[in-house]
Amino acid sequence: MKSFHLILRRHLSSQSWMQRHVRDTFVKQSRYQNYRSRAAFKLIEMNKQYQLLKPGMIVIECGAAPGSWTQVIVECLKLKPPECHKTGAVIALDKADFATIPGAICLPKTDFTSHISQARILSALNDRKTDLILSDMSPNVTGQHDYDHERILQLVYSTVRFASISLKDQGNFLTKIFNGNQTEKLIEDLNLIFQKVQKIKPEASRMDSTELYILATGFKGRG
Ligand SMILES: C[S@@+](CC[C@H](N)C(=O)[O-])C[C@H]1O[C@@H](n2cnc3c(N)ncnc32)[C@H](O)[C@@H]1O
């Protein structure tokens, strides 16, 4: 009899776990349907915590495909009708092709590391400086951790160099990295040109992934 109760209790509790799981999955999916990928939730979470995106800002977003971060940026900058904020803009680029997003200036098939691409972005900016540079760029991962870490750092340093010529004084910079033995060196380098540098692991980022974000705020400027 005792064991029957035990079995029944286990069965009921596993049923309620299953119901919860199914409900959560539906909630996630229904939200997810508005965005092109789940990656949107990482930016939504970081923006909620650090208030990175505001109407009127000029934002450059590197590694934008398939476009869910761009969707979030367009919403936060109020770049779509009926609001259509006049002064703000987002330039979203990716080396892959992706469908454009209304309200954003999209540059698909644009390799950020090429000088020609960076010149195109600067010309699209038309001498205006940037408030925020975001990079969710990621190389194709091989699973060889040190190698993947090395390759994402090449993308990160390319963005840092670009940031140092295109950011406004006090501008901000957010980049994805795969955590590794050069992370602290990157933070040291960023500390030379930004007032504050911090590591962020959004809840929406898988716990078993080495993915991290580095947020550098308060660009010290070129002088
Ligand atoms: C994780 S995905 C970005 C997801 C995006 N944030 C979203 O919300 O939809 C990483 C992207 O980085 C892009 N990427 C990698 N190297 C790049 C480069 N050199 N220039 C531009 N984009 C690059 C990849 O093509 C890929 O689309």
The ligand as an SDF file (V2000), in Angstrom:
LIG
                    3D

 27 29  0  0  0  0  0  0  0  0999 V2000
   24.6100   34.3570  -33.1560 C   0  0  0  0  0  0  0  0  0  0  0  0
   24.3820   34.9670  -34.7580 S   0  0  0  0  0  0  0  0  0  0  0  0
   23.6360   36.5220  -34.4460 C   0  0  0  0  0  0  0  0  0  0  0  0
   22.1850   36.4380  -34.0460 C   0  0  0  0  0  0  0  0  0  0  0  0
   21.5320   37.8050  -34.0260 C   0  0  0  0  0  0  0  0  0  0  0  0
   22.0260   38.6020  -32.9110 N   0  0  0  0  0  0  0  0  0  0  0  0
   20.0280   37.7180  -33.8950 C   0  0  0  0  0  0  0  0  0  0  0  0
   19.4970   38.1100  -32.8570 O   0  0  0  0  0  0  0  0  0  0  0  0
   19.3590   37.2810  -34.8300 O   0  0  0  0  0  0  0  0  0  0  0  0
   26.0370   35.3970  -35.1790 C   0  0  0  0  0  0  0  0  0  0  0  0
   26.1710   36.0630  -36.5380 C   0  0  0  0  0  0  0  0  0  0  0  0
   27.5010   36.5980  -36.6690 O   0  0  0  0  0  0  0  0  0  0  0  0
   27.7410   36.6770  -38.0570 C   0  0  0  0  0  0  0  0  0  0  0  0
   29.1510   36.9500  -38.3520 N   0  0  0  0  0  0  0  0  0  0  0  0
   30.2200   36.1660  -38.0960 C   0  0  0  0  0  0  0  0  0  0  0  0
   31.3460   36.7350  -38.5690 N   0  0  0  0  0  0  0  0  0  0  0  0
   30.9820   37.9270  -39.1240 C   0  0  0  0  0  0  0  0  0  0  0  0
   31.6950   38.9620  -39.7930 C   0  0  0  0  0  0  0  0  0  0  0  0
   33.0210   38.8940  -39.9950 N   0  0  0  0  0  0  0  0  0  0  0  0
   31.0000   40.0370  -40.2340 N   0  0  0  0  0  0  0  0  0  0  0  0
   29.6570   40.1090  -40.0570 C   0  0  0  0  0  0  0  0  0  0  0  0
   28.9260   39.1520  -39.4500 N   0  0  0  0  0  0  0  0  0  0  0  0
   29.5750   38.0600  -38.9780 C   0  0  0  0  0  0  0  0  0  0  0  0
   27.2620   35.3090  -38.5420 C   0  0  0  0  0  0  0  0  0  0  0  0
   27.0480   35.3220  -39.9440 O   0  0  0  0  0  0  0  0  0  0  0  0
   25.9860   35.1070  -37.7130 C   0  0  0  0  0  0  0  0  0  0  0  0
   24.8520   35.4710  -38.4480 O   0  0  0  0  0  0  0  0  0  0  0  0
  1  2  1  0
  2  3  1  0
  2 10  1  0
  3  4  1  0
  4  5  1  0
  5  6  1  0
  5  7  1  0
  7  8  2  0
  7  9  1  0
 10 11  1  0
 11 12  1  0
 11 26  1  0
 12 13  1  0
 13 14  1  0
 13 24  1  0
 14 15  1  0
 14 23  1  0
 15 16  2  0
 16 17  1  0
 17 18  1  0
 17 23  2  0
 18 19  1  0
 18 20  2  0
 20 21  1  0
 21 22  2  0
 22 23  1  0
 24 25  1  0
 24 26  1  0
 26 27  1  0
M  CHG  2   2   1   9  -1
M  END
$$$$
